[in-house]
Amino acid sequence: MNDELKTIPKHIAIIMDGNRRWARAHKLPVLEGHRRVANDVLERLVEHAAIRNITYMTFWAFSTENWERAPEEVAGIMMILRKSISIFGDRMYKKGVRMKAIGDLSRFDTGIQKSIQSVIEKTKNNSRITVILALNYGGRDEIVRAVRRLTAKGQTSRISEKLLSDNLDTVGIPDPDVLIRTGGEQRLSGFLPWQSQYSELLFVPWYMPDFTPARLDEAIEEYKGRQRRFGK
């Protein structure tokens, strides 16, 4: 492995913030920010990440708290997800991308659930890069569901870090090397709290619809300048 590959993050996780503020700043309907990310930004970032030899990318697309937004916005996001997931999945399949999802998908309607599962199944043998969509995801919710799984299995008496990790949504996925939040806010808001223990954090001022491949390169360069100690 050359020196360049040694310093490239294996897994980049992104809190996609600022879609609504971007739309308002451009005097567009709120949903246009979400639509731009779903239809344009994600594919370009994934393609560039694969070129840069990143092997995993996680995008927080919809949180457990997002259901509390205005009903018309939630309905609009569901419409975008319903229309885009299959199209996005087909494009990812052709590009050799493996798709996965984390979060409690049971709250989505049957059609959306089937579309997500279909994309996951269709792309399962791809290996160029793995893209994980966090949908109806919340970090506390994930841990609670993991504990419930352990309880149902009668395994709570011998719980350990490894056992809990093996029952999280992210089992088999390496922890993020770097976690990026767009939009200027400097908090994790419950995104991958267990997995991000030693992730390098990067908070950027620009909004998710403005996330370009060039800015991904900037984030990688920032990461390469960090010294990771893992508590040592």
Order of alpha helices (4+ residues) and beta strands (2+ residues): alpha-beta-alpha-alpha-alpha-beta-alpha-beta-alpha-beta-alpha-alpha-beta-beta-alpha
